[in-house]
Amino acid sequence: MHLLRHPRNAALLGLIFIVLAFLLWVVPTAAGLTEFYNDVAAGVTMLLFLGIAMALMAYVLVAATSDE
């Protein structure tokens, strides 16, 4: 079965970006790099919204395609 055959599986594609956002937030925080907090916060926010958008768009595209 193809990964994107089912809309539920297609929505999991956005999880990649959400995990990257989490790592981008955790690694500098754990290392104590607080001087770049604004840059990190902007990157985390961008990746979170990108993950949500990718998951939603993948779901819509797979749900709208015809079964051939």
Buried (B, 14 or more C-beta within 10 A) or exposed (E): EEEBEBBEBBBBBBEBBBEBBBEBBEEBEEEEEEEEEEEBEEBBEEBBEBBBEBBEBBBEEBEEEEEE
